[in-house]
Amino acid sequence: MVTTMLAAARVSPSRVGAVINRNVGALRSGPSYWLVLLSGFFEPVLYLLSIGVGVGALVGDLALPGGRVVEYAVFVAPAMLAVSAMSGALAETTFNFFFKMKYSKTFEAILATPVKPFEIAVGELAWALVRSSVYTGAFLVVMVALGLTSPGWALAAFPATLLVGAAFGGVGMAISTLMRGWQDFDLLTTGQFALFLFSGTFSPVQDYPAAFEVVVAATPLFHAVELVRGLAVGDPGWGLLGHAAYLLVMGAVGLAFAARRIQRTLCV
């Protein structure tokens, strides 16, 4: 870990930029990536409209932990925003990262240049944040248009979504370096869907059984949802710092682990 941190201190912005630029070049090579990008954005929007707005008409209002009562759509929308940030980052740092590392030999070619493993990890994470920010920025526009948040609180929530993307992006890269083949991604998809359902996205965590509530409170998407929801609905508190710290540590550990695995796997 110490070695990795020292390497991080010598990261070259130009070399990281070269990794990002390589991804930009790949983006221009065909329309298929844009179709995937659009599909990743519309999925949480459809969940918002069908469950947040549609089912919300039956559910009524919900009380936030601080006691404030909001419409169900207002409660669900920030959770879908956090899911958008998570999905965008994971899509880049799992399937795409794994393909470049295991099959296309992209990282091996990059390592033939002066670029270091840690700089590859930083560049890939930065690129994942670009995709994540596109999702969340567009989703925030939808939320403002539907009256589910104000423009001011939307601006406050946007940096939080970047932190969510960085946290899940770092862990996504770390997990990808351990994958043996495409079949292993079934486990990742199952875990991601479980987080989506049981992280306080559609109902308050306080409604769960006590033992299950403790488990949920330890999961990363719960902290992402709580952080984004607190800002998006205009209900900030000191507790948000704890959620932010959890995500910051999560992203840093994932990034360091991924860089070390790239070093051990490809630099032999």
TAKACOR-V238850 format. One record per residue. RES is the residue in three letters. SS is DSSP state (2 for helix, 1 for strand, 0 for the rest). D_FIRST is the distance of its C-alpha to the first C-alpha in Angstrom with 1 decimal. Layout:
BEGIN
res=RES ss=SS d_first=D_FIRST
res=RES ss=SS d_first=D_FIRST
END
This chain:
BEGIN
res=MET ss=0 d_first=0.0
res=VAL ss=2 d_first=3.8
res=THR ss=2 d_first=5.4
res=THR ss=2 d_first=5.1
res=MET ss=2 d_first=6.2
res=LEU ss=2 d_first=8.7
res=ALA ss=2 d_first=9.8
res=ALA ss=2 d_first=10.5
res=ALA ss=2 d_first=12.6
res=ARG ss=0 d_first=14.7
res=VAL ss=0 d_first=15.5
res=SER ss=0 d_first=19.2
res=PRO ss=2 d_first=21.2
res=SER ss=2 d_first=23.9
res=ARG ss=2 d_first=21.8
res=VAL ss=2 d_first=20.4
res=GLY ss=2 d_first=24.0
res=ALA ss=2 d_first=25.1
res=VAL ss=2 d_first=23.1
res=ILE ss=2 d_first=24.7
res=ASN ss=2 d_first=28.0
res=ARG ss=2 d_first=27.9
res=ASN ss=2 d_first=27.7
res=VAL ss=2 d_first=30.6
res=GLY ss=2 d_first=32.6
res=ALA ss=2 d_first=32.1
res=LEU ss=2 d_first=33.2
res=ARG ss=0 d_first=36.4
res=SER ss=0 d_first=37.3
res=GLY ss=0 d_first=39.0
res=PRO ss=0 d_first=40.0
res=SER ss=2 d_first=38.2
res=TYR ss=2 d_first=35.0
res=TRP ss=2 d_first=37.0
res=LEU ss=2 d_first=38.7
res=VAL ss=2 d_first=35.4
res=LEU ss=2 d_first=34.3
res=LEU ss=2 d_first=37.6
res=SER ss=2 d_first=37.5
res=GLY ss=2 d_first=34.1
res=PHE ss=2 d_first=35.6
res=PHE ss=2 d_first=38.9
res=GLU ss=2 d_first=37.6
res=PRO ss=2 d_first=36.4
res=VAL ss=2 d_first=39.5
res=LEU ss=2 d_first=41.7
res=TYR ss=2 d_first=40.1
res=LEU ss=2 d_first=40.7
res=LEU ss=2 d_first=44.3
res=SER ss=2 d_first=45.2
res=ILE ss=2 d_first=43.5
res=GLY ss=2 d_first=42.9
res=VAL ss=2 d_first=46.4
res=GLY ss=2 d_first=48.4
res=VAL ss=2 d_first=47.4
res=GLY ss=2 d_first=46.9
res=ALA ss=2 d_first=50.6
res=LEU ss=2 d_first=51.1
res=VAL ss=2 d_first=48.3
res=GLY ss=0 d_first=49.3
res=ASP ss=1 d_first=47.2
res=LEU ss=1 d_first=44.1
res=ALA ss=1 d_first=42.9
res=LEU ss=0 d_first=39.4
res=PRO ss=0 d_first=37.6
res=GLY ss=0 d_first=39.1
res=GLY ss=0 d_first=42.5
res=ARG ss=0 d_first=43.1
res=VAL ss=1 d_first=45.0
res=VAL ss=1 d_first=44.3
res=GLU ss=1 d_first=45.6
res=TYR ss=2 d_first=43.9
res=ALA ss=2 d_first=43.1
res=VAL ss=2 d_first=41.4
res=PHE ss=2 d_first=39.3
res=VAL ss=2 d_first=38.3
res=ALA ss=2 d_first=37.8
res=PRO ss=2 d_first=34.5
res=ALA ss=2 d_first=33.1
res=MET ss=2 d_first=34.1
res=LEU ss=2 d_first=32.5
res=ALA ss=2 d_first=29.1
res=VAL ss=2 d_first=29.7
res=SER ss=2 d_first=30.5
res=ALA ss=2 d_first=27.2
res=MET ss=2 d_first=25.4
res=SER ss=2 d_first=27.6
res=GLY ss=2 d_first=27.4
res=ALA ss=2 d_first=23.6
res=LEU ss=2 d_first=23.5
res=ALA ss=2 d_first=26.3
res=GLU ss=2 d_first=24.5
res=THR ss=2 d_first=21.1
res=THR ss=2 d_first=22.5
res=PHE ss=2 d_first=25.8
res=ASN ss=2 d_first=25.7
res=PHE ss=2 d_first=22.1
res=PHE ss=2 d_first=22.8
res=PHE ss=2 d_first=26.0
res=LYS ss=2 d_first=24.6
res=MET ss=2 d_first=21.9
res=LYS ss=2 d_first=24.2
res=TYR ss=0 d_first=27.7
res=SER ss=0 d_first=28.4
res=LYS ss=0 d_first=25.9
res=THR ss=2 d_first=25.2
res=PHE ss=2 d_first=21.6
res=GLU ss=2 d_first=22.7
res=ALA ss=2 d_first=25.4
res=ILE ss=2 d_first=23.1
res=LEU ss=2 d_first=20.8
res=ALA ss=0 d_first=24.0
res=THR ss=0 d_first=24.0
res=PRO ss=0 d_first=21.8
res=VAL ss=0 d_first=19.6
res=LYS ss=0 d_first=15.9
res=PRO ss=2 d_first=14.0
res=PHE ss=2 d_first=12.0
res=GLU ss=2 d_first=15.5
res=ILE ss=2 d_first=17.0
res=ALA ss=2 d_first=14.9
res=VAL ss=2 d_first=15.7
res=GLY ss=2 d_first=19.3
res=GLU ss=2 d_first=19.7
res=LEU ss=2 d_first=18.5
res=ALA ss=2 d_first=20.9
res=TRP ss=2 d_first=23.6
res=ALA ss=2 d_first=23.2
res=LEU ss=2 d_first=23.6
res=VAL ss=2 d_first=26.8
res=ARG ss=2 d_first=28.2
res=SER ss=2 d_first=27.2
res=SER ss=2 d_first=28.8
res=VAL ss=2 d_first=32.0
res=TYR ss=2 d_first=32.4
res=THR ss=2 d_first=31.8
res=GLY ss=2 d_first=33.9
res=ALA ss=2 d_first=36.8
res=PHE ss=2 d_first=36.5
res=LEU ss=2 d_first=36.7
res=VAL ss=2 d_first=39.9
res=VAL ss=2 d_first=41.3
res=MET ss=2 d_first=40.6
res=VAL ss=2 d_first=42.3
res=ALA ss=2 d_first=45.2
res=LEU ss=0 d_first=45.7
res=GLY ss=0 d_first=45.6
res=LEU ss=0 d_first=42.6
res=THR ss=0 d_first=40.8
res=SER ss=0 d_first=41.9
res=PRO ss=2 d_first=40.8
res=GLY ss=2 d_first=39.2
res=TRP ss=2 d_first=37.1
res=ALA ss=2 d_first=36.2
res=LEU ss=2 d_first=34.7
res=ALA ss=2 d_first=32.8
res=ALA ss=2 d_first=31.4
res=PHE ss=2 d_first=30.3
res=PRO ss=2 d_first=27.2
res=ALA ss=2 d_first=26.2
res=THR ss=2 d_first=26.7
res=LEU ss=2 d_first=24.3
res=LEU ss=2 d_first=21.6
res=VAL ss=2 d_first=22.6
res=GLY ss=2 d_first=22.4
res=ALA ss=2 d_first=18.9
res=ALA ss=2 d_first=17.7
res=PHE ss=2 d_first=19.6
res=GLY ss=2 d_first=18.8
res=GLY ss=2 d_first=15.0
res=VAL ss=2 d_first=15.7
res=GLY ss=2 d_first=18.5
res=MET ss=2 d_first=16.6
res=ALA ss=2 d_first=14.1
res=ILE ss=2 d_first=17.3
res=SER ss=2 d_first=19.1
res=THR ss=0 d_first=16.8
res=LEU ss=0 d_first=17.9
res=MET ss=0 d_first=21.5
res=ARG ss=0 d_first=24.1
res=GLY ss=0 d_first=26.9
res=TRP ss=2 d_first=28.7
res=GLN ss=2 d_first=30.0
res=ASP ss=2 d_first=26.7
res=PHE ss=2 d_first=26.9
res=ASP ss=2 d_first=29.8
res=LEU ss=2 d_first=27.4
res=LEU ss=2 d_first=25.4
res=THR ss=2 d_first=28.7
res=THR ss=2 d_first=30.0
res=GLY ss=2 d_first=27.0
res=GLN ss=2 d_first=27.3
res=PHE ss=2 d_first=31.0
res=ALA ss=2 d_first=30.7
res=LEU ss=2 d_first=28.5
res=PHE ss=2 d_first=31.1
res=LEU ss=2 d_first=33.9
res=PHE ss=0 d_first=32.5
res=SER ss=0 d_first=30.4
res=GLY ss=0 d_first=33.3
res=THR ss=0 d_first=34.2
res=PHE ss=0 d_first=37.9
res=SER ss=0 d_first=38.6
res=PRO ss=0 d_first=37.3
res=VAL ss=2 d_first=34.8
res=GLN ss=2 d_first=37.2
res=ASP ss=2 d_first=39.7
res=TYR ss=0 d_first=37.6
res=PRO ss=0 d_first=38.1
res=ALA ss=2 d_first=36.3
res=ALA ss=2 d_first=34.0
res=PHE ss=2 d_first=33.2
res=GLU ss=2 d_first=32.6
res=VAL ss=2 d_first=29.8
res=VAL ss=2 d_first=28.1
res=VAL ss=2 d_first=28.6
res=ALA ss=2 d_first=27.2
res=ALA ss=0 d_first=23.8
res=THR ss=0 d_first=23.7
res=PRO ss=2 d_first=22.0
res=LEU ss=2 d_first=25.3
res=PHE ss=2 d_first=27.1
res=HIS ss=2 d_first=24.9
res=ALA ss=2 d_first=25.4
res=VAL ss=2 d_first=29.2
res=GLU ss=2 d_first=29.6
res=LEU ss=2 d_first=27.9
res=VAL ss=2 d_first=29.9
res=ARG ss=2 d_first=33.1
res=GLY ss=2 d_first=33.1
res=LEU ss=2 d_first=33.1
res=ALA ss=2 d_first=35.4
res=VAL ss=0 d_first=38.1
res=GLY ss=0 d_first=38.0
res=ASP ss=0 d_first=36.9
res=PRO ss=0 d_first=33.8
res=GLY ss=0 d_first=32.7
res=TRP ss=0 d_first=30.0
res=GLY ss=2 d_first=28.7
res=LEU ss=2 d_first=27.5
res=LEU ss=2 d_first=24.8
res=GLY ss=2 d_first=23.3
res=HIS ss=2 d_first=23.4
res=ALA ss=2 d_first=21.8
res=ALA ss=2 d_first=18.9
res=TYR ss=2 d_first=18.4
res=LEU ss=2 d_first=18.4
res=LEU ss=2 d_first=16.2
res=VAL ss=2 d_first=13.3
res=MET ss=2 d_first=14.2
res=GLY ss=2 d_first=14.1
res=ALA ss=2 d_first=10.8
res=VAL ss=2 d_first=9.1
res=GLY ss=2 d_first=11.5
res=LEU ss=2 d_first=11.0
res=ALA ss=2 d_first=7.3
res=PHE ss=2 d_first=8.4
res=ALA ss=2 d_first=11.5
res=ALA ss=2 d_first=10.4
res=ARG ss=2 d_first=8.7
res=ARG ss=2 d_first=11.9
res=ILE ss=2 d_first=14.1
res=GLN ss=2 d_first=12.8
res=ARG ss=2 d_first=13.6
res=THR ss=2 d_first=16.7
res=LEU ss=2 d_first=18.4
res=CYS ss=0 d_first=17.4
res=VAL ss=0 d_first=19.3
END
